[in-house]
Amino acid sequence: MKYLNSEVAELKSKGGILTAKEISSQPDLWRRTYSKFLEEKYQIEEFLEKVWKSNCSYVILTGAGTSAFIGETLVGPFQKKWGIPCRAIATTDIITHPENYFIKTEPTLLISFARSGDSPESVATLEIAREHCDTLFELNITCNKEGELAKSIKNKNSHVFLLPEGANDNSLAMTSSFSSMLLAGLLIMNIHEIDQIKDIVNRICELGDYILNKKCNDLRKIAIMNYERMGFLGAGPLFGIAHESHL
């Protein structure tokens, strides 16, 4: 921790304090995300029960930029878990060619990921989806309680899961917001086993603390290497992680 604090102090002197704080706060936010999810478990279950009772047969995971990469990471596991077609489609693609992605007569669950929830494409995607689906369910996962996405509950077919305070990153890079929304998606996917996976979540948080507090020096050595090009490889769920890492 002493080394991490010195790194934060150095970044502060160079104007990078927000990014440093948001990186280092991730394990704590994961714990709080899990706790908040437990508190709201029954409301989320009630919403999902309505989705399945409607014979929902199509799931779209969407977002812009980094938030779209969350969908890329989760889409395979979601389809495997739920046994229905799932697609990861960026909001920027949906708003330009919605007819390529929505099937009007198919009951659809649209899962939106957004840090601020205020971007024009996030709001427009919801509006367009309502026009292109006879039966639409909206599950919004966002970090900003003041954002339009958090306030866009128009009917009983909408639900919002708001990340804990602090997940709404202020720096240019999405760090804690990305990982915390990703965790929220995983918790939704495994909602019926949520109590049993507590030990797994705790272990992930412990490993995050270990990397940040014990391996900071190793990471710093990598960061200051004299390289001109970086490559990130990932298949399956790790493709979305690699896509995000390249930023």
Secondary structure as UniProt FT lines:
FT   HELIX           2..13
FT   TURN            14..15
FT   HELIX           17..24
FT   HELIX           26..39
FT   HELIX           41..53
FT   TURN            54..55
FT   STRAND          58..62
FT   HELIX           66..82
FT   STRAND          86..88
FT   HELIX           91..94
FT   TURN            95..96
FT   HELIX           98..100
FT   TURN            104..105
FT   STRAND          108..114
FT   HELIX           120..132
FT   STRAND          136..142
FT   TURN            145..146
FT   HELIX           148..151
FT   TURN            156..157
FT   STRAND          158..162
FT   TURN            165..166
FT   HELIX           176..189
FT   HELIX           191..193
FT   TURN            194..197
FT   HELIX           198..214
FT   HELIX           216..223
FT   HELIX           237..245
//
